[in-house]
């Protein structure tokens, strides 16, 4: 039983990890065929993961409704919305439009999901402005540098800013292309090296938290 | 409470009102300030402009309705350009919630350009797997998408003649609002299957993609509404992005003024407190 729960998954992970890492450097047709098959598996597993995610979501919210936890009414709205969309989606075979005409599933998508998501994102502008007013203060030298850079980029990214301060466009471009790109690159290299180290730890069984149940 | 203190604790609804007015008024009364074209956007435009007729152009609309205000105008402008150049357009999405939107965008622009589904363009839709879909398409496009969004078999479609995998794509552009998006298309697509790649993204994530741009991993970047407005200007068809630039100009200016006011009162309050502390001691 322990072999099935621990050793076998570790063995599968190690063999798959090493084979797929080596595959990248081998252009032989057999190696390419292996990649084709494995990526198809990945897609199938991705489909199952979606079902698993939805099932888990239903389970979490069902228990919230059953126990009448705080905000359980929102869980009910989620249930109604999700079940309603699934039913309408299945009824229309997952099609949002047929020959250019909206189906009922397309109607739900176009007139509920699109405006709701758009609204959520749009109100960010208001909150960002309010937060900027309250917290964007030159409390230290570093904060002052950040403030000046932000103002230049904000001016340089809009026609009115470039009209009022013509140099802001070039300055903004320099900040993004030189300062920002170099710092981001350093972060990217660090993150990538971290990812390589973590991958080795997973492949060789040092990191086992993905198996569940914490470390042995 | 002093004036500085009162101003620093201003009711946030006043700020909301200022931002609301700065958004609404320029939309109602547009000014139409000239838009300067950046080299990042020109990179994508020039590449499409120089592609020979019939080249395979892949557009991955990797966003959901939340990013519609910025990426919808980008998608419309790029598709108008691609159809004008008579490219074979292969569209798809890696974001399940963006499928309907992507279909609407493609159908609308294709209809406008008088293009035929299956012959001039195809919408592959969405397939599960995220970044793995890119790898799968790189190995065999028909394996990743056996049928298009309408359920028609992809094998044998005139628009895909001579296309077996991503190696046969001349140019790909990912309009991404996050992950999977532009970065995934580079890591899992361009790096292995050697096609040219361009990117488009929301303003928020654009700074994160500059390292890819500077190193030539992507040949151009359309960032946010400003990028879309530049592209609309380049193709000579001004749309929603150009219309929105006045509103964006006004809101940026409003935020700059608000931040300046806040700092002015912050320093004034600090000076008052220091003077008070000095008198106290």
Interface residues (C-beta under 8 A of the other chain):
Chain A: X24 X32 X35 X36 X39 X40 X42 X43 X44 X45 X46 X47 X49 X50 X95 X96 X97 X100 X106 X109 X110 X113 X114 X115 X116 X117 X118 X120 X121 X122 X125 X126 X128 X129 X130 X132 X133 X134 X136 X137 X138 X147 X150 X151 X154 X155 X157 X158 X159 X160 X161 X162 X163 X169 X173 X176 X177 X180 X181 X184 X185 X188
Chain B: X8 X10 X12 X15 X16 X18 X19 X20 X23 X33 X34 X35 X36 X38 X64 X65 X66 X67 X68 X69 X96 X97 X99 X100 X101 X103 X104 X107 X111 X127 X128 X129 X130 X132 X133 X135 X136 X139 X140 X143 X144 X150 X192 X203 X206 X207 X208 X210 X211 X213 X214 X215 X224 X226 X245 X246 X248 X249 X250 X251 X252 X253 X254 X255 X256 X258 X259 X261 X262 X263 X266 X267
